[in-house]
Amino acid sequence: QVQLVESGGGSVQAGGSLRLSCVTYGYTSSRGCMAWFRQAPGLEREGVASIDDFLRTSYADSLKGRFTISQDNAKNTLYLQMNSLKPEDTAMYYCAADPRLVCSINPLKYDYNYWGQGTQVTVSS
């Protein structure tokens, strides 16, 4: 059974940083993708960043330069480093994964097969 477990969320002041982690259990992939999504109350879920098994990354245009996605395969962990946080970054952040190559076509819009429970990020002004 595949499980994705996020951590690292919390409350931070504007301008601060957080690093989110997503540990995977039972998940294997050689040509799939992993990604971070977020959803704020009343808004649609938004793709934040993705990385595929070929180490190609994608970012939401509005977040480029502030957020960085990375992975440590030895630790089965996906990361999202978030810098210069803004109040509008407040949301629940979710980790997603899918082993299918098709995810690479549009990884920030793809309907991933596996999802974590989320970790809350709150940025105060």
Accessible surface in RSA format (square Angstrom, percent):
REM  Atomic radii and reference values for relative SASA: ProtOr
REM  Chains: A
REM  Algorithm: Lee & Richards
REM  Probe-radius: 1.40
REM  Slices: 20
REM RES _ NUM      All-atoms   Total-Side   Main-Chain    Non-polar    All polar
REM                ABS   REL    ABS   REL    ABS   REL    ABS   REL    ABS   REL
RES GLN A   1   198.03 110.7 127.83  93.4  70.21 167.2  55.75 118.7 142.28 107.9
RES VAL A   2    34.40  22.6  15.54  14.1  18.86  45.4  15.54  13.5  18.86  51.1
RES GLN A   3   100.18  56.0  95.78  70.0   4.40  10.5  16.63  35.4  83.54  63.4
RES LEU A   4     9.06   5.0   0.60   0.4   8.47  21.3   0.60   0.4   8.47  22.8
RES VAL A   5    74.19  48.8  70.98  64.3   3.22   7.8  73.00  63.4   1.20   3.3
RES GLU A   6    17.86  10.3   1.56   1.2  16.30  38.8   0.00   0.0  17.86  14.6
RES SER A   7    59.14  50.0  54.80  73.1   4.34  10.0  40.37  86.0  18.77  26.3
RES GLY A   8    35.64  44.0   0.00   N/A  35.64  44.0  22.96  63.0  12.68  28.4
RES GLY A   9    28.54  35.2   0.00   N/A  28.54  35.2   2.28   6.2  26.26  58.8
RES GLY A  10    29.24  36.1   0.00   N/A  29.24  36.1  29.01  79.6   0.23   0.5
RES SER A  11    98.77  83.5  66.00  88.1  32.77  75.5  38.21  81.4  60.56  84.8
RES VAL A  12    31.15  20.5  21.80  19.7   9.35  22.5  29.90  26.0   1.25   3.4
RES GLN A  13   133.29  74.5 130.84  95.6   2.45   5.8  37.06  78.9  96.23  73.0
RES ALA A  14    50.31  46.3  26.92  41.5  23.39  53.2  27.31  38.5  23.00  60.9
RES GLY A  15    55.23  68.1   0.00   N/A  55.23  68.1  29.73  81.6  25.50  57.1
RES GLY A  16    21.92  27.0   0.00   N/A  21.92  27.0  20.86  57.2   1.06   2.4
RES SER A  17    57.30  48.4  38.20  51.0  19.10  44.0  21.98  46.8  35.32  49.5
RES LEU A  18    33.81  18.8  28.72  20.5   5.10  12.8  33.81  23.7   0.00   0.0
RES ARG A  19   132.32  55.6 116.66  59.5  15.66  37.3  27.11  37.0 105.21  63.8
RES LEU A  20     0.00   0.0   0.00   0.0   0.00   0.0   0.00   0.0   0.00   0.0
RES SER A  21    21.04  17.8  21.03  28.1   0.01   0.0   9.02  19.2  12.02  16.8
RES CYS A  22     0.00   0.0   0.00   0.0   0.00   0.0   0.00   0.0   0.00   0.0
RES VAL A  23    44.57  29.3  44.57  40.4   0.00   0.0  44.57  38.7   0.00   0.0
RES THR A  24     9.41   6.7   6.15   6.2   3.26   7.8   1.56   2.1   7.85  11.9
RES TYR A  25   113.03  52.8 109.58  62.3   3.45   9.0  78.28  58.8  34.75  42.8
RES GLY A  26    63.99  78.9   0.00   N/A  63.99  78.9  31.14  85.4  32.86  73.6
RES TYR A  27    29.74  13.9  13.90   7.9  15.84  41.2  13.78  10.4  15.96  19.7
RES THR A  28   117.48  83.6 102.44 103.9  15.04  35.8  75.07 100.8  42.41  64.1
RES SER A  29    39.93  33.7   2.79   3.7  37.13  85.5   9.87  21.0  30.06  42.1
RES SER A  30    93.78  79.2  71.70  95.7  22.09  50.9  50.80 108.2  42.99  60.2
RES ARG A  31   133.75  56.2 133.70  68.2   0.05   0.1  21.71  29.7 112.04  67.9
RES GLY A  32     0.00   0.0   0.00   N/A   0.00   0.0   0.00   0.0   0.00   0.0
RES CYS A  33     2.75   2.1   0.44   0.5   2.30   5.4   1.89   4.8   0.86   0.9
RES MET A  34    21.09  10.9  20.81  13.8   0.27   0.7   6.33   5.4  14.76  19.6
RES ALA A  35     0.00   0.0   0.00   0.0   0.00   0.0   0.00   0.0   0.00   0.0
RES TRP A  36     0.00   0.0   0.00   0.0   0.00   0.0   0.00   0.0   0.00   0.0
RES PHE A  37     6.77   3.4   6.77   4.2   0.00   0.0   6.77   4.1   0.00   0.0
RES ARG A  38    22.72   9.5  22.49  11.5   0.23   0.6   2.95   4.0  19.77  12.0
RES GLN A  39    74.44  41.6  68.57  50.1   5.87  14.0  12.18  25.9  62.26  47.2
RES ALA A  40    21.00  19.3  17.50  27.0   3.51   8.0  17.95  25.3   3.05   8.1
RES PRO A  41   126.41  92.1  97.23  88.6  29.18 106.1 109.64  90.5  16.77 104.2
RES GLY A  42    86.94 107.2   0.00   N/A  86.94 107.2  44.54 122.2  42.40  95.0
RES LEU A  43   118.65  66.1 109.51  78.3   9.14  23.0 113.79  79.9   4.85  13.1
RES GLU A  44   156.03  89.6 141.14 106.8  14.89  35.5  58.45 113.1  97.58  79.7
RES ARG A  45   113.41  47.6  87.38  44.5  26.04  62.0  17.22  23.5  96.19  58.3
RES GLU A  46    63.50  36.5  58.80  44.5   4.70  11.2  32.43  62.7  31.07  25.4
RES GLY A  47    11.02  13.6   0.00   N/A  11.02  13.6   0.46   1.3  10.56  23.6
RES VAL A  48     0.00   0.0   0.00   0.0   0.00   0.0   0.00   0.0   0.00   0.0
RES ALA A  49     0.00   0.0   0.00   0.0   0.00   0.0   0.00   0.0   0.00   0.0
RES SER A  50     2.04   1.7   2.04   2.7   0.00   0.0   0.33   0.7   1.71   2.4
RES ILE A  51    10.74   6.1   9.09   6.8   1.65   4.0   9.74   7.0   1.00   2.7
RES ASP A  52     8.93   6.3   7.00   7.0   1.94   4.6   5.19  12.2   3.75   3.7
RES ASP A  53    50.85  35.6  26.39  26.3  24.46  57.8   5.48  12.9  45.37  45.2
RES PHE A  54   110.51  55.3  85.17  52.8  25.34  65.9  91.40  55.4  19.12  54.7
RES LEU A  55   115.16  64.1  97.46  69.7  17.70  44.5  97.58  68.5  17.58  47.3
RES ARG A  56   134.74  56.6 125.39  63.9   9.35  22.3  71.97  98.4  62.76  38.0
RES THR A  57    65.29  46.4  37.96  38.5  27.33  65.1  13.88  18.6  51.41  77.7
RES SER A  58    39.27  33.2  33.26  44.4   6.01  13.8  16.80  35.8  22.47  31.5
RES TYR A  59    45.62  21.3  34.51  19.6  11.11  28.9  27.72  20.8  17.90  22.1
RES ALA A  60    15.70  14.4   9.74  15.0   5.97  13.6  15.70  22.1   0.00   0.0
RES ASP A  61   120.34  84.3  98.65  98.2  21.68  51.3  37.46  88.2  82.87  82.7
RES SER A  62    84.43  71.3  52.56  70.1  31.87  73.4  58.75 125.1  25.68  36.0
RES LEU A  63     1.84   1.0   1.82   1.3   0.02   0.1   1.84   1.3   0.00   0.0
RES LYS A  64   127.29  62.1 104.74  64.3  22.55  53.7  58.63  52.8  68.66  73.1
RES GLY A  65    85.56 105.5   0.00   N/A  85.56 105.5  43.12 118.3  42.44  95.1
RES ARG A  66    33.39  14.0  31.10  15.9   2.29   5.4  26.51  36.2   6.88   4.2
RES PHE A  67     5.41   2.7   0.00   0.0   5.41  14.1   0.00   0.0   5.41  15.5
RES THR A  68    71.81  51.1  71.19  72.2   0.63   1.5  44.11  59.2  27.70  41.9
RES ILE A  69     6.59   3.7   0.00   0.0   6.59  15.9   0.00   0.0   6.59  17.9
RES SER A  70    49.06  41.5  47.42  63.3   1.64   3.8  34.03  72.5  15.04  21.1
RES GLN A  71    42.40  23.7  15.52  11.3  26.87  64.0   7.43  15.8  34.96  26.5
RES ASP A  72    43.17  30.2  38.59  38.4   4.58  10.8  13.58  32.0  29.59  29.5
RES ASN A  73   111.08  76.6  94.27  91.1  16.81  40.5  34.69  83.5  76.39  73.8
RES ALA A  74   100.15  92.1  56.55  87.3  43.60  99.2  69.22  97.5  30.93  81.9
RES LYS A  75   135.02  65.9 118.93  73.0  16.09  38.3  74.01  66.6  61.01  65.0
RES ASN A  76    82.57  56.9  75.55  73.0   7.02  16.9   9.79  23.6  72.79  70.4
RES THR A  77    11.38   8.1   7.72   7.8   3.66   8.7   4.21   5.7   7.17  10.8
RES LEU A  78     0.19   0.1   0.06   0.0   0.13   0.3   0.08   0.1   0.11   0.3
RES TYR A  79    27.80  13.0  27.80  15.8   0.00   0.0  15.60  11.7  12.20  15.0
RES LEU A  80     0.00   0.0   0.00   0.0   0.00   0.0   0.00   0.0   0.00   0.0
RES GLN A  81    57.20  32.0  57.04  41.7   0.16   0.4  28.27  60.2  28.92  21.9
RES MET A  82     0.00   0.0   0.00   0.0   0.00   0.0   0.00   0.0   0.00   0.0
RES ASN A  83    58.81  40.6  58.81  56.8   0.00   0.0  15.60  37.6  43.20  41.8
RES SER A  84    58.88  49.8  54.92  73.3   3.95   9.1  18.90  40.2  39.98  56.0
RES LEU A  85     1.95   1.1   0.00   0.0   1.95   4.9   0.00   0.0   1.95   5.2
RES LYS A  86    87.64  42.8  87.32  53.6   0.32   0.8  39.53  35.6  48.11  51.3
RES PRO A  87    54.85  40.0  47.77  43.5   7.08  25.7  48.11  39.7   6.74  41.9
RES GLU A  88   122.78  70.5  96.37  72.9  26.41  62.9  63.34 122.5  59.44  48.5
RES ASP A  89     0.40   0.3   0.38   0.4   0.02   0.0   0.02   0.0   0.38   0.4
RES THR A  90    37.95  27.0  34.49  35.0   3.46   8.2  32.71  43.9   5.24   7.9
RES ALA A  91     1.83   1.7   1.53   2.4   0.29   0.7   1.83   2.6   0.00   0.0
RES MET A  92    61.32  31.8  60.29  39.9   1.03   2.5  59.90  50.9   1.42   1.9
RES TYR A  93     0.00   0.0   0.00   0.0   0.00   0.0   0.00   0.0   0.00   0.0
RES TYR A  94    51.95  24.3  51.95  29.6   0.00   0.0  22.01  16.5  29.94  36.9
RES CYS A  95     0.00   0.0   0.00   0.0   0.00   0.0   0.00   0.0   0.00   0.0
RES ALA A  96     0.00   0.0   0.00   0.0   0.00   0.0   0.00   0.0   0.00   0.0
RES ALA A  97     0.00   0.0   0.00   0.0   0.00   0.0   0.00   0.0   0.00   0.0
RES ASP A  98     0.00   0.0   0.00   0.0   0.00   0.0   0.00   0.0   0.00   0.0
RES PRO A  99    47.43  34.6  39.85  36.3   7.58  27.6  39.85  32.9   7.58  47.1
RES ARG A 100   120.27  50.5 116.20  59.2   4.07   9.7  56.97  77.9  63.29  38.4
RES LEU A 101    83.05  46.3  78.46  56.1   4.60  11.6  78.46  55.1   4.60  12.4
RES VAL A 102    73.10  48.1  65.03  58.9   8.06  19.4  69.46  60.3   3.64   9.9
RES CYS A 103     0.00   0.0   0.00   0.0   0.00   0.0   0.00   0.0   0.00   0.0
RES SER A 104    30.17  25.5  10.05  13.4  20.11  46.3  11.66  24.8  18.51  25.9
RES ILE A 105   143.44  81.6 111.72  83.2  31.71  76.4 118.69  85.5  24.75  67.2
RES ASN A 106    79.06  54.5  76.66  74.1   2.41   5.8  20.68  49.8  58.38  56.4
RES PRO A 107    19.11  13.9  19.11  17.4   0.00   0.0  19.11  15.8   0.00   0.0
RES LEU A 108    26.51  14.8  23.32  16.7   3.19   8.0  23.32  16.4   3.19   8.6
RES LYS A 109   167.54  81.7 136.15  83.5  31.39  74.7  83.18  74.9  84.36  89.9
RES TYR A 110    38.37  17.9  30.97  17.6   7.40  19.3  32.87  24.7   5.50   6.8
RES ASP A 111   108.52  76.0  98.16  97.7  10.36  24.5  37.28  87.7  71.24  71.1
RES TYR A 112     6.62   3.1   0.00   0.0   6.62  17.2   0.00   0.0   6.62   8.2
RES ASN A 113    83.72  57.7  59.43  57.4  24.29  58.5   4.48  10.8  79.24  76.6
RES TYR A 114    65.95  30.8  63.26  36.0   2.69   7.0  33.93  25.5  32.03  39.5
RES TRP A 115    70.47  28.3  46.52  22.5  23.95  56.2  40.89  21.8  29.59  48.0
RES GLY A 116     6.66   8.2   0.00   N/A   6.66   8.2   0.62   1.7   6.03  13.5
RES GLN A 117   157.88  88.3 141.53 103.4  16.35  38.9  59.99 127.7  97.89  74.2
RES GLY A 118    19.78  24.4   0.00   N/A  19.78  24.4   0.00   0.0  19.78  44.3
RES THR A 119    16.79  11.9  12.02  12.2   4.77  11.4   6.88   9.2   9.91  15.0
RES GLN A 120    78.97  44.2  70.09  51.2   8.89  21.2  44.27  94.2  34.71  26.3
RES VAL A 121     0.00   0.0   0.00   0.0   0.00   0.0   0.00   0.0   0.00   0.0
RES THR A 122    52.04  37.0  51.76  52.5   0.28   0.7  39.44  53.0  12.60  19.1
RES VAL A 123     7.10   4.7   0.00   0.0   7.10  17.1   0.00   0.0   7.10  19.3
RES SER A 124    55.87  47.2  49.95  66.7   5.91  13.6  43.95  93.6  11.91  16.7
RES SER A 125   126.02 106.5  69.62  92.9  56.40 129.9  56.76 120.9  69.26  97.0
END  Absolute sums over single chains surface
CHAIN  1 A     6710.2       5163.9       1546.3       3424.3       3285.9
END  Absolute sums over all chains
TOTAL          6710.2       5163.9       1546.3       3424.3       3285.9
